[in-house]
Amino acid sequence: MKAESSKVAKRRLSPETLELIRQRGLVRAAGNRELTSELAKQCRQAIKEDLKERRAAVMVEAGEARKSIRKAHRSFANYKIKMIALRRLNGTVTASRKAKEKIITEVKNRIAPGPDKIKSEVLENPQPVLVNTDLLFTCLNTRSILNGRPNRPC
């Protein structure tokens, strides 16, 4: 991983996070261990959130500008974390894996609903074309499995 200067690192963090880091330094210098520990936890969480937002913003910018995602990865110094983001329908950007999976599932369900969402009338009275296709497929599969030969028409 490439080392970066403190100026570059500070540009990635929000002013609130930088203030937390400054407060932690002052409390640590004063010798208050309990408060230092609590502020350190808050700093870690705030830094994680800032980097997540920055990562998402970098990927969205690269996608909108039609630039190489690989180059966007390289330009972002934190190589250990995957940099993939999705823009939701309401305009918010997310980099969370669970949120991305949920969004992808929602889109898939909207495009092609599963068998549980197909109307029961269609399943009760299938069209003859579907039945014949299913029978032919079953016949071809069983012949190729039983005989060990390539598929041939029934």
Secondary structure, DSSP 4 states (H G I P E B T S, - for coil): -----HHHHHHHS-HHHHHHHHHHHHHHHHT-HHHHHHHHHHHHHHHHHHHHHHHHHHHHHHHHTT--HHHHHHHSS-TTS----EE-TTS-EE--HHHHHHHHHHHHHHHS--GGGS-HHHHHS--HHHHHHHHHHHHHHHHHHHH-------
